Amino acid sequence: MGLPVCIICRDGLRVVVRDRVAPIVRVVPWQNPWVDSGAIMRDVLARLEPKTRQQVTAAGLGAQLATALATVHSRWPHAPEPDAGFVDHLTASLSGQPDLASALPRLRLDDLYLAWWSGRGDQAAIIAFEQAFAEDINRLVARFHRLPPSELRQRLRIKLFVGARPRIREYSGFGFLQNWLRVAAARAFVDAARSDRSLRYEEELDEGELLGLAAPGDPRNSKMREQMGSAVKRAFADAVATLAPRQRTFLRHAYVDRLTLDQIATTYAVHRATVARTLASAREQLIERTRSAVAAELGVGADDLASAIAALDTHHELALSRVLRSEAVEK
């Protein structure tokens, strides 16, 4: 029997060939001097259930881990060694798969490491993460061109990396981190766009302006304006509460969730025209019921009430957004 012959491969594995007569080929992990991947794998296996442990062993996850960590160290030499936290993270990901055998081929251990590292709040890790996916982030930021790019990036950074359990920790390692990030970033930017739209309206119009009651005029009218403004706001909120459940639901989707008629129709399996009719009737009922309630409360005539109700109708989008948002929070 001859001496073992070792061939070091580019993928971080070591192929051992020996015995000239009956060659035996074994592929074993190449031990990176940066970290003992074998020890990490043993810690993971010790924490797994017997069935899961068998599946992981049969899939050769130890060799995959060695390769992944070699790749990580090559790409980010300053990255920290995986510690007990990484072992916990990997163990939880493996244990959380309902069908681990079929999921293992999709496991991306290098991506899982990057998610774990950046999830610790390490500034160097966050920079590495953003550089790795700069093209994807830039492309998504460009789609939301009405919002400041720096604000979008900051919102995404907070969403992913800040808090007791940063969102990045939700990445399981099964599937590409790039695809996971695209979805998470798109959701974050849509939320930012909705928030920005509401804030802009609220900055541009105060409650009095919304109802057409804040225009400067005779000081003797200020008390009447204040009374009418409060009455209209109360009556409008009460009118929203009297709408049919479907009317309120469709209004909430249209003015709070910013869904289109087609999106609402698809969600509830109805025709687009049905959604349009429901929204139109709801708006008409809101204005009419508000008008009647204010007139009854204040005892004012139609002429005195016309400007306030007309302004309310003009700016019903903001009014509805506020009322329905409050209603959703209370529920």
ZAMIKOL-163537 format. One record per residue (C-alpha): x, y, z; residue in three letters. Coordinates in steps of 0.5 Angstrom, whole numbers, plus 2048, in hexadecimal, padded with zeros to 3 digits. Example, Ala and Ser with C-alpha at 12.3 -4.5 7.8 and 13.67 -1.06 7.14 Angstrom:
<rs>
8197F7810ala 81B7FE80Eser 
</rs>
This chain:
<rs>
800800800met 8038077FEgly 80380D802leu 7FD811802pro 7FD8177FCval 7F981D7FEcys 7F68227F8ile 7F38287FBile 7ED82B7F7cys 7EB8327F5arg 7E58317F9asp 7E8830800gly 7E8828800leu 7EE823800arg 7ED81D7FCval 7F18177FFval 7F48127FAval 7F780C7FDarg 7F98047FBasp 7FC8037F4arg 7F97FC7F4val 7F27FE7F6ala 7F18067F6pro 7ED8097FBile 7EA8107FAval 7E8814800arg 7E581B800val 7E681E807val 7E6825809pro 7EC82A808trp 7ED82D80Fgln 7ED83480Easn 7F2837814pro 7ED83C815trp 7E8838818val 7E783181Aasp 7E182F816ser 7E1828818gly 7E082A81Fala 7DA82F81Dile 7D782981Amet 7D8825820arg 7D482A824asp 7CF82A81Fval 7CE82381Fleu 7CE822826ala 7C8827827arg 7C3824821leu 7BE81E822glu 7C0817820pro 7BD817819lys 7BF81E817thr 7C681D819arg 7C6817814gln 7C381B80Fgln 7C8820810val 7CE81B810thr 7CC81780Aala 7CB81E806ala 7D381F808gly 7D182680Bleu 7D882680Egly 7DC826808ala 7D782C805gln 7D883080Cleu 7E082F80Bala 7DF832804thr 7DA837806ala 7DF83A80Bleu 7E583A807ala 7E183E802thr 7DF843807val 7E684480Ahis 7E9845803ser 7E484A801arg 7E484D808trp 7EA84C80Cpro 7E8851811his 7E284D813ala 7E184A81Apro 7E284281Bglu 7DB83F81Cpro 7D983E823asp 7D483B827ala 7CF840825gly 7D083D81Ephe 7CF836820val 7C9838823asp 7C683C81Dhis 7C8836818leu 7C583181Dthr 7BF83581Dala 7BF835815ser 7C082E815leu 7BB82C81Aser 7B5831817gly 7B582D810gln 7AF829810pro 7B282580Aasp 7B982580Bleu 7BB820806ala 7B8824800ser 7BA82A803ala 7C2829804leu 7C482A7FDpro 7C28317FEarg 7C6833804leu 7CA838803arg 7CF838809leu 7D383E806asp 7CD842806asp 7CB84080Dleu 7D1842810tyr 7D184980Dleu 7CA84A80Fala 7CC847816trp 7D284C816trp 7CE852814ser 7C9851819gly 7CD85281Farg 7CD85981Dgly 7D585981Basp 7D685F817gln 7DB85C813ala 7D6856811ala 7D185B80File 7D685E80Aile 7D8858808ala 7D0856807phe 7CE85C803glu 7D585C7FFgln 7D38557FDala 7CC8567FBphe 7CD85E7F8ala 7CA85C7F1glu 7C48597F4asp 7C385F7F9ile 7C48647F4asn 7C08627EFarg 7BA8627F4leu 7BC8687F7val 7BB86B7EFala 7B48687EFarg 7B286D7F5phe 7B58737F2his 7B08787F5arg 7B38767FCleu 7BA8797FEpro 7BF8737FCpro 7C3874803ser 7BC873807glu 7BA86D803leu 7C186A805arg 7C186C80Cgln 7BA86980Darg 7BC86280Aleu 7C286280Farg 7BE864815ile 7B985E813lys 7BE859811leu 7C385A817phe 7C085E81Dval 7BC85B822gly 7BC856827ala 7BB851822arg 7BD85481Bpro 7B9852815arg 7BF84F812ile 7BF84A817arg 7B9847814glu 7BD84580Etyr 7BD83D80Eser 7C383C80Agly 7BE838805phe 7BE83B7FEgly 7C38417FCphe 7C3847801leu 7C384B7FBgln 7BC8497F9asn 7BA84A801trp 7BD851801leu 7B98537FAarg 7B38517FEval 7B4854804ala 7B785B801ala 7B185C7FDala 7AC85B803arg 7B0860807ala 7B0865801phe 7A9864800val 7A7866807asp 7AC86C807ala 7A886E800ala 7A186E804arg 7A487180Aser 7A7877806asp 7A1878802arg 79C878809ser 7A287D80Cleu 7A2881806arg 79A882807tyr 79A88480Eglu 7A088980Eglu 79D88C808glu 79688D80Bleu 79488D812asp 78D88B815glu 78A892814gly 78C89380Dglu 78A88C80Bleu 78388E80Dleu 783895809gly 782898810leu 78989B811ala 7898A180Cala 78B8A8810pro 7858AC811gly 7818B0815asp 7838AE81Dpro 77C8AE81Farg 77B8A881Aasn 7818A481Eser 77C8A1823lys 77789E81Emet 77D89C81Aarg 78089881Fglu 779895821gln 77789381Amet 77E890819gly 77D88B81Fser 77688A81Dala 778888816val 77E883818lys 77988081Darg 77487F818ala 77987C813phe 77C877818ala 77587581Aasp 772874813ala 778870811val 77686B817ala 76F86A814thr 77286880Dleu 77186180Bala 77785C80Dpro 77885B806arg 778863804gln 77D86480Aarg 78185E808thr 782861801phe 783868803leu 789866808arg 78C862802his 78B8687FDala 78D86D802tyr 79286A807val 795864804asp 7958687FDarg 7928627F9leu 7908637F2thr 7898617F0leu 78B85B7ECasp 78F8597F2gln 7898597F7ile 7858567F2ala 78A8507F1thr 78B8507F9thr 78384F7FAtyr 78284B7F3ala 77D8507F1val 77C8557EAhis 78085B7EAarg 77A85F7E9ala 77785C7EFthr 77D85F7F3val 77C8667F0ala 7748667F1arg 7758647F9thr 77A8697FAleu 77686F7F6ala 77086D7FAser 77486D801ala 7778747FFarg 7708777FDglu 76D874804gln 773877808leu 77287E805ile 76A87E806glu 76A87B80Darg 77088080Fthr 76C88680Darg 765883810ser 769882817ala 76C889817val 76688C815ala 76288981Bala 76888A820glu 76989281Eleu 76289481Cgly 765897816val 76289880Fgly 765895808ala 76889B806asp 76D89C80Casp 76F89480Cleu 770894804ala 777896804ser 77989280Aala 77688C807ile 77988D800ala 78088E803ala 77F887806leu 77D884800asp 7838877FCthr 787884801his 78487E803his 78A87A802glu 78E87C808leu 78887C80Cala 78687580Aleu 78E87380Bser 78E876812arg 787873815val 78886C812leu 78F86C814arg 78D86E81Bser 78786881Bglu 78C863819ala 79186581Eval 78B864823glu 78985D821lys 
</rs>
